[in-house]
Amino acid sequence: MSVKEFFKNAFEDMKESTKAQHEVDKANFAAAKAQSKAQWEEAKAMGDPARRKEVFQAQRDKQIAEANARKAEAQARIDAVKGKNKYEISD
């Protein structure tokens, strides 16, 4: 391979790499732009008192559901331990 071919291939590789990186940059920019718009829309929606109340109520409902699930799991563990202890004591 001659020096001329070497540099020709090297510059072609750099050109392809640059194009690929440009596509990555465009995709990252579009994602950042979409995230920024989503944050703006969320902030704008939170300015509406009815919407803010609705969002906070949904968060509270989710927390209550998670707490009830943890409570039910704990109660199941308690029942399992109590049931196990009954069998050990009666033997």
Distance bins in CASP14 RR format, pairs under 12 A and 6 or more apart:
PFRMAT RR
TARGET T0000
AUTHOR 0000-0000-0000
RMODE 2
METHOD distances of the structure
MODEL  1
1 7 0 0 0 0 0 1 0 0 0 0 0
1 8 0 0 0 0 1 0 0 0 0 0 0
1 9 0 0 0 0 1 0 0 0 0 0 0
1 10 0 0 0 0 0 1 0 0 0 0 0
2 8 0 0 0 0 1 0 0 0 0 0 0
2 9 0 0 0 0 0 1 0 0 0 0 0
3 9 0 0 0 0 0 1 0 0 0 0 0
3 10 0 0 0 0 0 1 0 0 0 0 0
4 10 0 0 0 0 0 1 0 0 0 0 0
4 11 0 0 0 0 0 1 0 0 0 0 0
5 11 0 0 0 0 0 1 0 0 0 0 0
5 12 0 0 0 0 0 1 0 0 0 0 0
6 12 0 0 0 0 0 1 0 0 0 0 0
6 13 0 0 0 0 0 1 0 0 0 0 0
7 13 0 0 0 0 0 1 0 0 0 0 0
7 14 0 0 0 0 0 1 0 0 0 0 0
8 14 0 0 0 0 0 1 0 0 0 0 0
8 15 0 0 0 0 0 1 0 0 0 0 0
9 15 0 0 0 0 0 1 0 0 0 0 0
9 16 0 0 0 0 0 1 0 0 0 0 0
10 16 0 0 0 0 0 1 0 0 0 0 0
10 17 0 0 0 0 0 1 0 0 0 0 0
11 17 0 0 0 0 0 1 0 0 0 0 0
11 18 0 0 0 0 0 1 0 0 0 0 0
12 18 0 0 0 0 0 1 0 0 0 0 0
12 19 0 0 0 0 0 1 0 0 0 0 0
13 19 0 0 0 0 0 1 0 0 0 0 0
13 20 0 0 0 0 0 1 0 0 0 0 0
14 20 0 0 0 0 0 1 0 0 0 0 0
14 21 0 0 0 0 0 1 0 0 0 0 0
15 21 0 0 0 0 0 1 0 0 0 0 0
15 22 0 0 0 0 0 1 0 0 0 0 0
16 22 0 0 0 0 0 1 0 0 0 0 0
16 23 0 0 0 0 0 1 0 0 0 0 0
17 23 0 0 0 0 0 1 0 0 0 0 0
17 24 0 0 0 0 0 1 0 0 0 0 0
18 24 0 0 0 0 0 1 0 0 0 0 0
18 25 0 0 0 0 0 1 0 0 0 0 0
19 25 0 0 0 0 0 1 0 0 0 0 0
19 26 0 0 0 0 0 1 0 0 0 0 0
20 26 0 0 0 0 0 1 0 0 0 0 0
20 27 0 0 0 0 0 1 0 0 0 0 0
21 27 0 0 0 0 0 1 0 0 0 0 0
21 28 0 0 0 0 0 1 0 0 0 0 0
22 28 0 0 0 0 0 1 0 0 0 0 0
22 29 0 0 0 0 0 1 0 0 0 0 0
23 29 0 0 0 0 0 1 0 0 0 0 0
23 30 0 0 0 0 0 1 0 0 0 0 0
24 30 0 0 0 0 0 1 0 0 0 0 0
24 31 0 0 0 0 0 1 0 0 0 0 0
25 31 0 0 0 0 0 1 0 0 0 0 0
25 32 0 0 0 0 0 1 0 0 0 0 0
26 32 0 0 0 0 0 1 0 0 0 0 0
26 33 0 0 0 0 0 1 0 0 0 0 0
27 33 0 0 0 0 0 1 0 0 0 0 0
27 34 0 0 0 0 0 1 0 0 0 0 0
28 34 0 0 0 0 0 1 0 0 0 0 0
28 35 0 0 0 0 0 1 0 0 0 0 0
29 35 0 0 0 0 0 1 0 0 0 0 0
29 36 0 0 0 0 0 1 0 0 0 0 0
30 36 0 0 0 0 0 1 0 0 0 0 0
30 37 0 0 0 0 0 1 0 0 0 0 0
31 37 0 0 0 0 0 1 0 0 0 0 0
31 38 0 0 0 0 0 1 0 0 0 0 0
32 38 0 0 0 0 0 1 0 0 0 0 0
32 39 0 0 0 0 0 1 0 0 0 0 0
33 39 0 0 0 0 0 1 0 0 0 0 0
33 40 0 0 0 0 0 1 0 0 0 0 0
34 40 0 0 0 0 0 1 0 0 0 0 0
34 41 0 0 0 0 0 1 0 0 0 0 0
35 41 0 0 0 0 0 1 0 0 0 0 0
35 42 0 0 0 0 0 1 0 0 0 0 0
36 42 0 0 0 0 0 1 0 0 0 0 0
36 43 0 0 0 0 0 1 0 0 0 0 0
37 43 0 0 0 0 0 1 0 0 0 0 0
37 44 0 0 0 0 0 1 0 0 0 0 0
38 44 0 0 0 0 0 1 0 0 0 0 0
38 45 0 0 0 0 0 1 0 0 0 0 0
39 45 0 0 0 0 0 1 0 0 0 0 0
39 46 0 0 0 0 0 1 0 0 0 0 0
40 46 0 0 0 0 0 1 0 0 0 0 0
40 47 0 0 0 0 0 1 0 0 0 0 0
41 47 0 0 0 0 0 1 0 0 0 0 0
41 48 0 0 0 0 0 1 0 0 0 0 0
41 51 0 0 0 0 0 1 0 0 0 0 0
42 48 0 0 0 0 0 1 0 0 0 0 0
42 51 0 0 0 0 1 0 0 0 0 0 0
42 52 0 0 0 0 0 1 0 0 0 0 0
42 55 0 0 0 0 1 0 0 0 0 0 0
43 51 0 0 0 0 0 1 0 0 0 0 0
43 52 0 0 0 0 0 1 0 0 0 0 0
43 55 0 0 0 0 0 1 0 0 0 0 0
44 51 0 0 0 0 1 0 0 0 0 0 0
44 52 0 0 0 0 0 1 0 0 0 0 0
45 51 1 0 1 0 0 0 0 0 0 0 0
45 52 1 0 0 1 0 0 0 0 0 0 0
45 53 0 0 0 0 0 1 0 0 0 0 0
45 54 0 0 0 0 1 0 0 0 0 0 0
45 55 1 0 0 1 0 0 0 0 0 0 0
46 52 1 0 1 0 0 0 0 0 0 0 0
46 53 0 0 0 0 0 1 0 0 0 0 0
46 54 0 0 0 0 0 1 0 0 0 0 0
46 55 1 0 0 1 0 0 0 0 0 0 0
46 56 0 0 0 0 1 0 0 0 0 0 0
47 53 0 0 0 0 0 1 0 0 0 0 0
47 54 0 0 0 0 0 1 0 0 0 0 0
47 55 0 0 0 0 0 1 0 0 0 0 0
48 54 0 0 0 0 1 0 0 0 0 0 0
48 55 0 0 0 0 1 0 0 0 0 0 0
49 55 0 0 0 0 0 1 0 0 0 0 0
49 56 0 0 0 0 0 1 0 0 0 0 0
50 56 0 0 0 0 0 1 0 0 0 0 0
50 57 0 0 0 0 0 1 0 0 0 0 0
51 57 0 0 0 0 0 1 0 0 0 0 0
51 58 0 0 0 0 0 1 0 0 0 0 0
52 58 0 0 0 0 0 1 0 0 0 0 0
52 59 0 0 0 0 0 1 0 0 0 0 0
53 59 0 0 0 0 0 1 0 0 0 0 0
53 60 0 0 0 0 0 1 0 0 0 0 0
54 60 0 0 0 0 0 1 0 0 0 0 0
54 61 0 0 0 0 0 1 0 0 0 0 0
55 61 0 0 0 0 0 1 0 0 0 0 0
55 62 0 0 0 0 0 1 0 0 0 0 0
56 62 0 0 0 0 0 1 0 0 0 0 0
56 63 0 0 0 0 0 1 0 0 0 0 0
57 63 0 0 0 0 0 1 0 0 0 0 0
57 64 0 0 0 0 0 1 0 0 0 0 0
58 64 0 0 0 0 0 1 0 0 0 0 0
58 65 0 0 0 0 0 1 0 0 0 0 0
59 65 0 0 0 0 0 1 0 0 0 0 0
59 66 0 0 0 0 0 1 0 0 0 0 0
60 66 0 0 0 0 0 1 0 0 0 0 0
60 67 0 0 0 0 0 1 0 0 0 0 0
61 67 0 0 0 0 0 1 0 0 0 0 0
61 68 0 0 0 0 0 1 0 0 0 0 0
62 68 0 0 0 0 0 1 0 0 0 0 0
62 69 0 0 0 0 0 1 0 0 0 0 0
63 69 0 0 0 0 0 1 0 0 0 0 0
63 70 0 0 0 0 0 1 0 0 0 0 0
64 70 0 0 0 0 0 1 0 0 0 0 0
64 71 0 0 0 0 0 1 0 0 0 0 0
65 71 0 0 0 0 0 1 0 0 0 0 0
65 72 0 0 0 0 0 1 0 0 0 0 0
66 72 0 0 0 0 0 1 0 0 0 0 0
66 73 0 0 0 0 0 1 0 0 0 0 0
67 73 0 0 0 0 0 1 0 0 0 0 0
67 74 0 0 0 0 0 1 0 0 0 0 0
68 74 0 0 0 0 0 1 0 0 0 0 0
68 75 0 0 0 0 0 1 0 0 0 0 0
69 75 0 0 0 0 0 1 0 0 0 0 0
69 76 0 0 0 0 0 1 0 0 0 0 0
70 76 0 0 0 0 0 1 0 0 0 0 0
70 77 0 0 0 0 0 1 0 0 0 0 0
71 77 0 0 0 0 0 1 0 0 0 0 0
71 78 0 0 0 0 0 1 0 0 0 0 0
72 78 0 0 0 0 0 1 0 0 0 0 0
72 79 0 0 0 0 0 1 0 0 0 0 0
73 79 0 0 0 0 0 1 0 0 0 0 0
73 80 0 0 0 0 0 1 0 0 0 0 0
74 80 0 0 0 0 0 1 0 0 0 0 0
74 81 0 0 0 0 0 1 0 0 0 0 0
75 81 0 0 0 0 0 1 0 0 0 0 0
75 82 0 0 0 0 0 1 0 0 0 0 0
76 82 0 0 0 0 0 1 0 0 0 0 0
76 83 0 0 0 0 0 1 0 0 0 0 0
77 83 0 0 0 0 0 1 0 0 0 0 0
77 84 0 0 0 0 0 1 0 0 0 0 0
78 84 0 0 0 0 0 1 0 0 0 0 0
78 85 0 0 0 0 0 1 0 0 0 0 0
79 85 0 0 0 0 0 1 0 0 0 0 0
79 86 0 0 0 0 0 1 0 0 0 0 0
80 86 0 0 0 0 0 1 0 0 0 0 0
80 87 0 0 0 0 0 1 0 0 0 0 0
81 87 0 0 0 0 0 1 0 0 0 0 0
81 88 0 0 0 0 0 1 0 0 0 0 0
82 88 0 0 0 0 0 1 0 0 0 0 0
82 89 0 0 0 0 0 1 0 0 0 0 0
83 89 0 0 0 0 1 0 0 0 0 0 0
83 90 0 0 0 0 0 1 0 0 0 0 0
84 90 0 0 0 0 0 1 0 0 0 0 0
84 91 0 0 0 0 0 1 0 0 0 0 0
85 91 0 0 0 0 0 1 0 0 0 0 0
END
